[in-house]
Structures are given as C-alpha cells and as structure tokens.
C-alpha cells in the first residue's frame, strides 16, 4: 500500500513543487492525497474501500460474493421509512458499481464509497419494491483501477459471478464504455453517468443499428461543452488561438472528432498538440508548438497527473496563456490543491455544484445540504463526483416500478421509461427524442446540466470553484466573471 497525504484546510503548499521536471502518476497521487487504494469516510459511515487487489465485505443480510478488488455492502438492520408493515420477504437484489478507486482517474471515484455507505444507511434492512415485497439490497463497489481492460473484466465478473440485477458505472469513457459493452453482451440492465454522452454512445465507432438494448446513460454532451467554453472565453480578451490537448484515449479521441468544426465556426484557430499517449511526462514539444503559434487559450481533456506535468512545465518554460481550462484534470479540489498557487484561475466544466437547484429524492437534501453532509462526514472538500449518487436514486426509482425483480426485461423497460428528479436534475426518458426542449438527444441518453467556472483562492479550503457560465442551462446560477490568468 502507498502512503497517503491528505491535505487539510489551511495547510500550506509543500515547497519545491514547481522545481521538479515531471510528476510520475504515483507521485501525483501522493501529492493529491489519494495514493494507494484506501479511501476513508468518517463520521461512522463505516468500512474502507478495497485496495491493492484485495476485497472488503460487510454484510447484514443474505451473503453476497464480492468481485476481486471490491467492497460489498448489504443493507444493515435499521429502521426504514420505505418499509410497510406486513410486507413479505423478497430475495436480495444486487447492484454492482464500477468506478476508478485507484490509478490516474481515482479523483473521479473519491466520493463513491461515501455514496455507497449513504445508500446503505437509507436502505436499512430492505425496501419494499414494485412487487410489494421487502427486499434487502446489496451494493458491490468494484475498483476499475483507471484501466479500461480491468473495467471490462470486473464488469463481466459482476455479471457472471455476482449475478447483479443492475450494473452501474461512472467516471470517464475508459470506465463506463467497457462496462456498458459487457452489459450489452450479457443482457444485463446497466445505468451510468459521468462521461460525455457522445463518447459513451459511440464507444469508439458508430452506435449499432437500432441502438442499445441494455444500457442507458445520463450526462451532458459536447454541445453543452461548446456552449460553456464559447461563453467563457470571450469574457477575457484574447486572440482566439487555442492550443488543444487531446490524448489518444476514449475521451481525447471523442474531443478530436467533435471539437474542430465548432471551434472554426466560432472563429477560433486551433493548434493541435498531437495525439499523445496518457502518461506522457515531457510536454516540451507541445509547449513549444503552442508558444510559437501564439496560443492564448488552452483547452482539452487530460488526466490530473498529465495536466499537472503540462502546467508545471509551461510555467518553467515561461509559457503563460491568458486562459487555461481542460476537462477531467481540473474538476477536483484534490487536483488543484496538488498544484498549489499555479492552479489559481484555472478553468473547468462544472457538472455538479452545491448551488445547483435540485434535491435528492432519497435524502431530501438540496445540493448544498448534500455537499455539506459530505464535508462533515469526510473532512474533505465537496467534489463534483458526488453526483454519482444519482445512479442509486435512478436504480431505486426503477426497482419500485418493477413487478418482478427476476425479469430483466421488466427492469430494462422500467429504466427506459424513467422519469425522476435527482441530485443532478431531472432524468426523463419519457421525452420525445430530439424534440425542441428535450434533453434526450438519442434513445438511450438523457442530458444533465453543465456549467463552467474557475478555481479561485478559497476561504475554508485552498480553492473555491465559482460558476462563470450557465449557457444552455439557465436554472444554474452564475456567481462570477472569468478573470485572466496571471503569469
């Protein structure tokens, strides 16, 4: 197991961070406070997430076989407002949840154990579902290790060995798309979030004729991304030359396919840094290309350690664009904290924020209350992947409408007709596909809100994330105007 360093509010930056040439992924995870695989959740939420290929299983009901590298929780005996007197006992319902708990994308999964334990508390010793029976519900949380091949492997194991009733996934295309493919291949209902919908839907190529049968997804799309950045960039005077960082992975290739035409149409000139491999440690050639081309804007999609290396080296080489904002890398407080003062003013998309005007149907908390509860329980700053709790809200809504949990066709039929309010907004599959005002662009997808913003010096924590754009989603409150980066 690796050592951990959890940066606490008010802690000063370690000296010398900017001096090194490059940060290895292992070193980055140490700096960011997520090294190794163990992520604790405080305030009695119980359990540690499985680490280093091991597993941790806690049960208080029917036994569940855990997939390798997983944490299984079964609703423990507790009072539950969802249980009615006299309900007959039904069989255990099994949910499988695949997310990156370790590796380069571990910041995506840092709140998932909290979400699982919160769900366990809500479920108690069972819930009355659509068949009128009280069912214990277990959740097996499996670590994909930020690796697409392992995502596929553990998803297959959850299906074939654990016999899950609903498969769930979150956190970037390299995690959600292999899980979805396994669900389609094995005929198991699957719901997911936290991947731009085009990357999820196309999965490296065109969707099959007739679409997908067993997999459904809720997240924003590139059309929302365009709206946000094309709204934020003009807030800072610039020459409209953009250096783009699109790696050779699922998300990077999706950006390379979708972004050039809209950028040209909006009057921006693109300088492509090239299709580099994830894990690149020396960005000198790309930085030189951006400097020589006069790029005053940086855009793209990168893992946190890769962007950290790029941004540090940019500063070392006196490359100081006016705007810098990339997907994935700058979403999380752990990522910007690890960079120290050079992170001030970096921009990012915001796919969930405490000021979003929604409530959880399971906890009845507003987004602000939900974030506050997480901070109190964990001692950590709120983070956007708290929206992953939405897949549990979605699964419960589905199960409460299913008359037989043994009938997978009934389950997927209920998924396909979902209409529920969640912590990230409405998930409504009853809308007409492509209709004016519809958030349903294709049959298996519902779009969720996206905002844009900037990291600024914080009060309680080192940095705060403020919203600078709500293009396409007017219900999200804007709280600040974009400011230029300082050298």
C-alpha positions as CSV (number, residue, x, y, z in Angstrom):
1,X,0.0,0.0,0.0
2,X,1.2,3.5,-0.7
3,X,1.5,6.2,1.9
4,X,-1.2,8.9,1.9
5,X,-1.0,12.6,2.5
6,X,-4.4,14.2,2.9
7,X,-4.2,18.0,2.6
8,X,-6.2,19.7,5.3
9,X,-7.9,23.1,5.1
10,X,-5.4,25.9,5.6
11,X,-2.3,23.6,5.0
12,X,0.4,25.4,3.1
13,X,1.8,24.1,-0.2
14,X,4.9,22.0,0.0
15,X,8.0,23.9,-1.1
16,X,9.7,22.9,-4.3
17,X,6.6,21.6,-6.1
18,X,7.4,23.7,-9.2
19,X,11.0,22.8,-9.2
20,X,10.8,19.2,-10.4
21,X,10.8,18.4,-14.2
22,X,7.8,16.0,-14.1
23,X,5.5,14.2,-11.7
24,X,5.0,10.5,-12.0
25,X,1.5,9.2,-11.6
26,X,2.5,7.6,-8.3
27,X,3.9,10.9,-7.0
28,X,0.9,12.8,-8.2
29,X,-1.4,10.6,-6.3
30,X,0.7,11.1,-3.2
31,X,0.6,14.9,-3.6
32,X,-3.2,14.8,-4.3
33,X,-3.8,12.8,-1.1
34,X,-5.2,9.7,-2.9
35,X,-2.1,7.5,-3.1
36,X,-2.8,3.8,-2.7
37,X,-6.3,2.4,-2.8
38,X,-7.7,3.1,0.6
39,X,-10.2,6.0,0.8
40,X,-11.7,6.6,4.3
41,X,-15.1,8.1,5.1
42,X,-15.5,9.4,8.5
43,X,-18.4,10.0,10.9
44,X,-19.2,6.4,11.3
45,X,-20.0,5.7,7.7
46,X,-18.1,2.5,8.0
47,X,-15.7,0.5,6.0
48,X,-12.7,1.2,3.8
49,X,-12.8,0.8,0.1
50,X,-11.0,-2.3,-1.2
51,X,-7.4,-1.8,-2.1
52,X,-4.5,-3.3,-4.0
53,X,-6.4,-6.2,-5.4
54,X,-8.0,-7.2,-2.1
55,X,-11.6,-7.0,-1.0
56,X,-13.6,-5.9,2.0
57,X,-17.1,-7.3,2.5
58,X,-19.6,-6.2,5.1
59,X,-23.0,-7.9,5.2
60,X,-26.0,-7.9,7.5
61,X,-28.3,-10.0,5.4
62,X,-28.0,-12.6,2.6
63,X,-24.4,-13.3,1.7
64,X,-23.0,-11.7,-1.5
65,X,-19.9,-12.9,-3.3
66,X,-17.7,-10.0,-4.0
67,X,-15.8,-9.4,-7.2
68,X,-12.0,-9.0,-6.9
69,X,-11.0,-5.6,-5.6
70,X,-14.5,-4.8,-4.5
71,X,-16.4,-3.6,-1.4
72,X,-19.8,-5.3,-0.9
73,X,-22.4,-3.7,1.4
74,X,-25.7,-5.1,2.2
75,X,-28.4,-3.0,3.9
76,X,-27.8,-3.5,7.6
77,X,-30.7,-3.8,10.1
78,X,-32.1,-0.3,10.6
79,X,-35.4,1.5,10.5
80,X,-36.6,2.5,7.1
81,X,-39.4,4.8,6.1
82,X,-39.8,2.8,2.8
83,X,-40.9,-0.4,4.6
84,X,-44.6,-1.1,5.1
85,X,-46.0,-3.4,7.8
86,X,-46.7,-6.9,6.7
87,X,-44.7,-6.9,3.5
88,X,-43.5,-10.4,2.7
89,X,-39.7,-11.0,2.4
90,X,-38.3,-11.0,-1.1
91,X,-34.8,-12.1,-2.3
92,X,-31.7,-10.0,-2.1
93,X,-31.4,-7.5,-5.0
94,X,-27.8,-7.0,-6.1
95,X,-26.3,-3.8,-7.5
96,X,-22.8,-3.7,-9.0
97,X,-21.0,-0.3,-9.2
98,X,-17.8,0.0,-11.2
99,X,-15.7,3.1,-10.6
100,X,-11.9,4.0,-10.5
101,X,-10.9,3.9,-6.9
102,X,-7.2,3.9,-7.7
103,X,-4.9,5.0,-10.6
104,X,-4.8,8.2,-12.6
105,X,-8.6,8.7,-12.5
106,X,-9.0,8.0,-8.8
107,X,-10.3,11.5,-8.1
108,X,-13.4,10.6,-10.1
109,X,-14.2,7.8,-7.5
110,X,-13.1,9.6,-4.3
111,X,-16.7,10.2,-3.2
112,X,-18.1,6.8,-4.3
113,X,-17.6,4.9,-1.0
114,X,-19.5,7.8,0.7
115,X,-22.3,7.4,-1.7
116,X,-22.4,3.6,-1.2
117,X,-22.5,3.9,2.6
118,X,-25.1,6.7,2.5
119,X,-27.3,4.4,0.3
120,X,-26.7,1.5,2.7
121,X,-28.0,3.7,5.6
122,X,-31.1,4.7,3.6
123,X,-31.9,1.2,2.6
124,X,-31.6,-0.2,6.1
125,X,-32.6,-3.8,6.2
126,X,-34.6,-3.6,3.0
127,X,-37.0,-1.7,0.8
128,X,-40.4,-2.5,-0.5
129,X,-40.2,-2.7,-4.2
130,X,-42.7,-2.8,-7.1
131,X,-43.7,-6.4,-6.3
132,X,-44.9,-5.4,-2.8
133,X,-42.1,-7.4,-1.2
134,X,-39.4,-6.2,1.2
135,X,-36.0,-6.9,-0.4
136,X,-32.6,-6.5,1.1
137,X,-30.4,-4.6,-1.4
138,X,-26.6,-5.1,-1.6
139,X,-24.1,-3.0,-3.5
140,X,-20.7,-4.3,-4.7
141,X,-18.3,-1.4,-5.3
142,X,-15.5,-2.5,-7.7
143,X,-12.3,-0.7,-8.4
144,X,-11.5,-0.5,-12.2
145,X,-8.1,0.8,-11.3
146,X,-8.5,3.5,-14.0
147,X,-7.9,0.9,-16.6
148,X,-10.4,0.1,-19.5
149,X,-9.4,-3.6,-19.7
150,X,-10.0,-4.0,-16.0
151,X,-13.3,-2.2,-16.2
152,X,-14.4,-4.8,-18.7
153,X,-13.1,-7.6,-16.6
154,X,-14.7,-6.7,-13.3
155,X,-18.0,-5.8,-15.0
156,X,-18.0,-9.3,-16.5
157,X,-17.3,-10.8,-13.1
158,X,-20.2,-8.8,-11.5
159,X,-22.5,-10.1,-14.2
160,X,-21.4,-13.8,-14.4
161,X,-20.3,-14.5,-10.8
162,X,-22.1,-12.0,-8.6
163,X,-25.3,-12.2,-10.7
164,X,-26.1,-8.5,-10.3
165,X,-29.6,-7.3,-11.2
166,X,-28.4,-3.8,-12.2
167,X,-24.9,-2.9,-13.3
168,X,-23.9,0.7,-12.6
169,X,-20.8,2.7,-13.7
170,X,-19.4,6.2,-13.6
171,X,-16.2,8.2,-14.3
172,X,-14.9,8.8,-17.8
173,X,-15.3,6.9,-21.1
174,X,-12.5,4.5,-20.3
175,X,-14.6,3.2,-17.4
176,X,-18.2,3.5,-18.5
177,X,-18.0,2.2,-22.0
178,X,-16.3,-1.2,-21.3
179,X,-18.9,-1.7,-18.6
180,X,-21.7,-0.9,-21.0
181,X,-20.3,-3.2,-23.6
182,X,-20.3,-6.1,-21.1
183,X,-23.9,-5.4,-20.1
184,X,-25.0,-5.4,-23.8
185,X,-23.1,-8.6,-24.5
186,X,-24.6,-10.4,-21.5
187,X,-28.1,-8.9,-21.5
188,X,-27.9,-7.2,-18.1
189,X,-29.5,-3.8,-17.3
190,X,-26.9,-1.1,-16.9
191,X,-27.2,2.6,-16.0
192,X,-24.3,5.1,-16.0
193,X,-23.2,8.7,-15.7
194,X,-20.1,10.9,-15.8
195,X,-19.0,10.5,-19.5
196,X,-19.9,13.0,-22.2
197,X,-22.8,11.2,-23.9
198,X,-21.3,11.1,-27.4
199,X,-18.2,9.2,-26.1
200,X,-20.5,6.8,-24.3
201,X,-22.9,6.3,-27.1
202,X,-20.4,6.0,-29.9
203,X,-17.9,3.9,-27.9
204,X,-15.1,4.2,-30.5
205,X,-17.4,4.0,-33.5
206,X,-21.0,4.4,-34.7
207,X,-23.7,3.0,-32.4
208,X,-25.2,-0.3,-33.7
209,X,-28.3,-0.2,-35.9
210,X,-31.2,0.1,-33.6
211,X,-29.2,1.5,-30.8
212,X,-28.6,-0.3,-27.5
213,X,-31.0,-2.5,-25.5
214,X,-29.5,-3.0,-22.1
215,X,-27.6,0.3,-21.4
216,X,-28.8,3.8,-20.6
217,X,-26.8,6.9,-19.7
218,X,-27.4,10.3,-18.1
219,X,-24.8,13.1,-18.6
220,X,-24.1,16.2,-20.6
221,X,-22.8,16.3,-24.2
222,X,-20.3,18.1,-26.3
223,X,-23.0,20.6,-27.4
224,X,-23.1,21.7,-23.7
225,X,-19.3,21.8,-23.6
226,X,-19.2,24.1,-26.7
227,X,-21.7,26.4,-25.2
228,X,-19.9,26.8,-21.9
229,X,-16.4,27.4,-23.3
230,X,-17.5,29.6,-26.1
231,X,-19.3,31.7,-23.5
232,X,-16.4,31.9,-21.0
233,X,-13.5,32.5,-23.4
234,X,-14.8,35.9,-24.6
235,X,-15.1,37.1,-21.0
236,X,-11.2,37.5,-21.1
237,X,-9.8,39.5,-24.1
238,X,-7.7,37.0,-26.3
239,X,-6.5,36.4,-29.8
240,X,-8.8,33.4,-30.4
241,X,-5.9,31.0,-30.9
242,X,-6.4,27.8,-28.9
243,X,-3.8,25.1,-28.1
244,X,-5.7,21.8,-27.7
245,X,-4.6,18.8,-25.6
246,X,-6.4,15.7,-26.9
247,X,-4.7,12.5,-25.9
248,X,-5.1,9.1,-27.6
249,X,-7.8,7.7,-25.3
250,X,-11.6,7.4,-25.4
251,X,-12.3,11.0,-24.2
252,X,-9.4,12.6,-26.2
253,X,-10.5,10.9,-29.4
254,X,-14.0,12.0,-28.9
255,X,-12.9,15.6,-28.4
256,X,-10.8,15.4,-31.5
257,X,-13.8,14.2,-33.6
258,X,-16.3,16.7,-32.2
259,X,-14.4,20.0,-31.5
260,X,-12.6,21.3,-34.6
261,X,-15.6,22.2,-36.7
262,X,-17.5,24.1,-34.0
263,X,-14.3,25.9,-33.0
264,X,-13.7,27.0,-36.6
265,X,-17.3,28.1,-36.9
266,X,-16.9,30.2,-33.8
267,X,-13.9,32.0,-35.2
268,X,-11.2,30.2,-33.2
269,X,-7.9,28.9,-34.7
270,X,-6.7,25.5,-33.4
271,X,-3.2,24.4,-32.7
272,X,-3.3,20.6,-32.0
273,X,-0.6,19.4,-29.6
274,X,-0.9,15.9,-31.2
275,X,-2.4,12.6,-30.2
276,X,-0.1,11.9,-27.3
277,X,-0.3,8.8,-25.0
278,X,-1.7,9.0,-21.5
279,X,1.2,9.2,-19.0
280,X,3.4,11.5,-21.1
281,X,5.8,13.2,-18.7
282,X,7.7,15.6,-21.0
283,X,5.4,18.1,-22.8
284,X,8.2,20.4,-24.1
285,X,7.4,19.7,-27.8
286,X,3.8,20.6,-27.3
287,X,4.5,23.7,-25.2
288,X,6.9,24.9,-27.9
289,X,4.3,24.4,-30.6
290,X,1.8,26.4,-28.5
291,X,4.2,29.2,-27.8
292,X,5.3,29.5,-31.4
293,X,1.7,29.5,-32.6
294,X,0.8,32.3,-30.1
295,X,-2.0,30.2,-28.3
296,X,-3.5,32.4,-25.6
297,X,-6.1,29.8,-24.7
298,X,-5.5,26.2,-23.6
299,X,-8.3,23.6,-23.9
300,X,-8.6,19.8,-23.9
301,X,-9.2,16.8,-21.8
302,X,-6.5,15.1,-19.7
303,X,-6.0,13.1,-16.6
304,X,-4.9,15.1,-13.4
305,X,-1.3,13.9,-13.3
306,X,-0.8,14.6,-17.1
307,X,-2.2,18.1,-16.8
308,X,-0.1,18.8,-13.7
309,X,3.0,17.9,-15.6
310,X,2.0,20.1,-18.6
311,X,1.1,23.1,-16.5
312,X,4.2,22.9,-14.3
313,X,6.4,22.7,-17.4
314,X,4.5,25.5,-19.1
315,X,5.4,27.7,-16.1
316,X,9.0,26.6,-16.1
317,X,9.3,27.4,-19.8
318,X,7.6,30.8,-19.4
319,X,4.5,29.9,-21.3
320,X,1.7,31.9,-19.8
321,X,-1.6,31.7,-21.7
322,X,-4.5,34.0,-20.7
323,X,-7.0,31.2,-20.3
324,X,-6.4,27.5,-19.4
325,X,-9.2,25.0,-18.9
326,X,-9.3,21.3,-19.6
327,X,-11.8,18.5,-18.9
328,X,-11.1,15.8,-16.3
329,X,-7.9,17.2,-14.8
330,X,-9.3,20.3,-13.2
331,X,-12.6,19.0,-12.0
332,X,-11.5,18.2,-8.5
333,X,-10.2,20.1,-5.5
334,X,-7.5,17.4,-4.9
335,X,-6.1,18.1,-8.3
336,X,-5.8,21.9,-8.0
337,X,-4.6,21.6,-4.4
338,X,-1.7,19.4,-5.5
339,X,-0.5,22.2,-7.9
340,X,-0.5,24.9,-5.3
341,X,-0.6,28.6,-6.3
342,X,-0.1,27.9,-10.0
343,X,-3.6,26.5,-10.1
344,X,-5.3,29.8,-9.2
345,X,-7.5,30.9,-12.1
346,X,-7.6,27.6,-14.0
347,X,-11.0,27.0,-15.6
348,X,-13.1,23.8,-15.9
349,X,-16.5,22.5,-16.7
350,X,-18.9,22.1,-13.7
351,X,-21.2,19.1,-13.9
352,X,-22.4,19.4,-10.3
353,X,-22.1,22.2,-7.7
354,X,-23.7,22.9,-4.3
355,X,-25.6,25.8,-5.8
356,X,-27.4,23.6,-8.4
357,X,-31.1,23.9,-7.7
358,X,-32.0,20.3,-7.2
359,X,-32.9,17.8,-4.4
360,X,-32.1,14.2,-3.7
361,X,-35.3,12.1,-3.7
362,X,-33.6,9.6,-1.3
363,X,-32.2,12.1,1.3
364,X,-34.4,15.1,0.6
365,X,-31.3,17.3,0.8
366,X,-30.6,20.2,-1.5
367,X,-27.3,20.1,-3.4
368,X,-25.8,22.5,-0.8
369,X,-27.0,20.3,2.1
370,X,-25.7,17.2,0.3
371,X,-22.3,18.8,-0.1
372,X,-22.3,20.0,3.5
373,X,-23.1,16.5,4.7
374,X,-20.2,15.1,2.7
375,X,-17.7,17.6,4.1
376,X,-18.9,17.0,7.6
377,X,-18.6,13.2,7.3
378,X,-15.4,13.0,5.3
379,X,-13.5,16.1,6.4
380,X,-12.8,16.7,2.7
381,X,-14.0,19.5,0.3
382,X,-17.1,18.7,-1.7
383,X,-16.3,17.3,-5.1
384,X,-18.3,17.0,-8.4
385,X,-18.5,13.2,-8.4
386,X,-20.9,13.4,-5.5
387,X,-23.4,13.4,-8.4
388,X,-22.7,9.7,-8.8
389,X,-25.3,9.3,-6.0
390,X,-27.8,9.8,-8.9
391,X,-27.3,6.2,-10.1
392,X,-28.7,5.0,-6.8
393,X,-31.6,7.3,-7.0
394,X,-32.2,6.1,-10.5
395,X,-31.9,2.4,-9.5
396,X,-34.4,2.8,-6.6
397,X,-36.9,4.5,-8.9
398,X,-36.6,1.6,-11.4
399,X,-36.9,-1.1,-8.7
400,X,-40.0,0.5,-7.2
401,X,-41.7,0.2,-10.6
402,X,-40.7,-3.4,-11.4
403,X,-43.2,-6.1,-10.6
404,X,-40.7,-8.9,-10.8
405,X,-37.0,-8.4,-10.0
406,X,-36.3,-11.7,-11.6
407,X,-37.4,-10.4,-15.0
408,X,-34.5,-8.5,-16.6
409,X,-36.8,-7.3,-19.4
410,X,-39.1,-5.7,-16.9
411,X,-36.1,-4.0,-15.3
412,X,-34.8,-2.5,-18.5
413,X,-38.3,-1.5,-19.6
414,X,-38.5,0.5,-16.3
415,X,-35.1,2.0,-17.0
416,X,-36.2,3.1,-20.4
417,X,-39.3,4.9,-19.0
418,X,-37.6,6.6,-16.1
419,X,-38.9,10.0,-15.0
420,X,-37.4,11.0,-11.7
421,X,-35.9,14.1,-10.1
422,X,-32.3,13.5,-8.8
423,X,-29.5,15.3,-7.1
424,X,-28.2,16.3,-10.6
425,X,-31.6,17.2,-12.1
426,X,-34.4,15.5,-13.9
427,X,-33.8,12.2,-15.6
428,X,-36.7,11.9,-18.0
429,X,-36.7,9.2,-20.7
430,X,-40.4,9.8,-21.5
431,X,-39.4,12.9,-23.6
432,X,-39.5,12.6,-27.4
433,X,-36.0,12.1,-28.8
434,X,-34.7,15.2,-30.5
435,X,-37.8,17.3,-29.8
436,X,-37.5,21.0,-29.2
437,X,-36.6,21.5,-25.5
438,X,-36.0,17.8,-25.0
439,X,-32.9,16.7,-23.1
440,X,-33.0,13.3,-24.9
441,X,-30.7,13.5,-27.9
442,X,-30.7,9.8,-28.7
443,X,-32.9,6.9,-27.3
444,X,-30.6,5.7,-24.6
445,X,-29.4,9.1,-23.3
446,X,-30.7,12.0,-21.2
447,X,-28.5,15.1,-20.9
448,X,-27.8,16.6,-17.4
449,X,-26.9,20.2,-16.7
450,X,-23.4,21.6,-17.3
451,X,-21.9,24.9,-16.1
452,X,-18.4,26.4,-16.4
453,X,-16.2,28.1,-13.9
454,X,-12.9,29.0,-12.4
455,X,-10.8,28.0,-9.4
456,X,-10.1,31.0,-7.2
457,X,-8.4,31.4,-3.8
458,X,-10.6,29.9,-1.2
459,X,-11.7,30.6,2.4
460,X,-12.4,27.3,4.1
461,X,-10.3,25.3,1.6
462,X,-7.4,26.3,-0.5
463,X,-9.5,26.9,-3.6
464,X,-13.2,27.6,-4.3
465,X,-14.9,26.8,-7.6
466,X,-17.1,29.6,-8.9
467,X,-19.6,29.5,-11.7
468,X,-18.9,31.8,-14.7
469,X,-21.3,30.4,-17.3
470,X,-24.6,28.6,-17.4
471,X,-25.0,28.5,-21.2
472,X,-27.8,26.1,-22.2
473,X,-28.8,25.6,-18.5
474,X,-30.3,28.9,-17.3
475,X,-31.5,27.3,-14.0
476,X,-27.9,27.2,-12.8
477,X,-26.9,30.4,-11.0
478,X,-23.8,32.4,-12.3
479,X,-21.7,33.8,-9.5
480,X,-18.6,35.3,-11.1
481,X,-16.9,36.6,-14.3
482,X,-13.9,34.8,-15.8
483,X,-10.6,36.5,-14.9
484,X,-7.4,36.2,-16.9
485,X,-4.6,34.1,-15.6
486,X,-1.6,35.8,-14.1
487,X,2.0,34.9,-15.1
